[in-house]
Amino acid sequence: MNVELPPFVRDTAARFGAGVPYALKVLAGRLADDPDMGRPSSLPGILTVMVEGDLYEDCPDLAVGYIREPDRIQIRYVSLAPSAEPVAPDQHEGPGREQVQPVDPLTEAVTVRQIADAWLRIIRRLQNHAPDSCAALRPGAELTAIAALEKDLGVRIPTELRTLWLLCGGDDGADGWGSGCLPGNEALMALDAVADVYRWKLDAQADHDAHNAGRSEEERITVWKATWIPVVAHGPSDSTSGLYLDAATGYLGRWSRYNDAWDEELDTLVTYLEEAADMLEAPALATRDKPGLVGGALVWRGGFGHAMVDRWRPLTG
């Protein structure tokens, strides 16, 4: 029985730990001998098998999903197996920190697949049409770096954001333009920038809380919540505004240096990336923003000034 491990699954899994590729190699051998070893899941056609990380060096517990066909097996996703018990934050961490709750492995597996598919659709378009923008994307962050950030913030990093960071650790902007590859020329933030903005916004909320104590519920001002994680910035070196992911609701919202009142985005990270990929693949149908090129850089029409108009050309399908 042939066991296939698609490149995007292999690349994502390697970020979970140096021992994960070897663990998957061992699992592939076991699946070849026993294709039905997995348990049926709620995902149509997907069997799930758990991998005990303690059996391998530098390998966490894993949930692996695969499909079985008459002549082959294809591994469709690899995700971290959730802890069975909630993990309380460090006792020295400040107020507003949340406990880590168990995650349904099947829901997590679907989310991992959706984020990986959407991001790789974006990458393929950049590789084919905007190599400068593709080159500006950082390699995926290490799982240990994401875990350190999670501890620093005191809030659980949602599966979708952790998956995205494992695929890409930030966007430095195309040379000479400083624009990110996301709609509006916004950029995926690097982890250190995420921590800086989070602390800055939490401090701003603390200042408001000092005044909120004497205000009625209707008069209290909220500019930041502990579950809001900065994800996207106006540009690689521009932290005037951007998008956050609310770890409590799963929805994106917009943050600003000036604490402007913004409408909720009504997007999840999955739908946001899927729409960006859709606009890149079918530019003529794009409604929220129009993708185009300036040389080898992707430049979105809604995020640049008139000085660039003469050099900008629309991206074609």
Buried (B, 14 or more C-beta within 10 A) or exposed (E): BEBBBBEBBBBBBBBBBEBBBBBBEEBBEEBEEEBEEBEEBEBEEBBBBEBEBEEBEBBBBBBBBBBBEEEEBBBBBBBBBBEEEEEEBEEEBEEBBBEBEEBEBBBBBBBBBBBBBBBBBBBBBBEEBBBBBBBBBBEBBBBEBBEEBBEBBBBBBBBBBBBBBBBBBBBBBBEEBBBBBBBBBBBBBBBEBBBBBBEEBBEBBEEBBEEBEEEEEEEEEEBBBBBBBBBBBBBBEBBEBBBBBBBBEBBBBBBBBEBEEEEEBEBBBBBBBBBBBBBBBEBEEBEBBBBBBBBBBBBBBEBBEEEBEEEBEEBEE
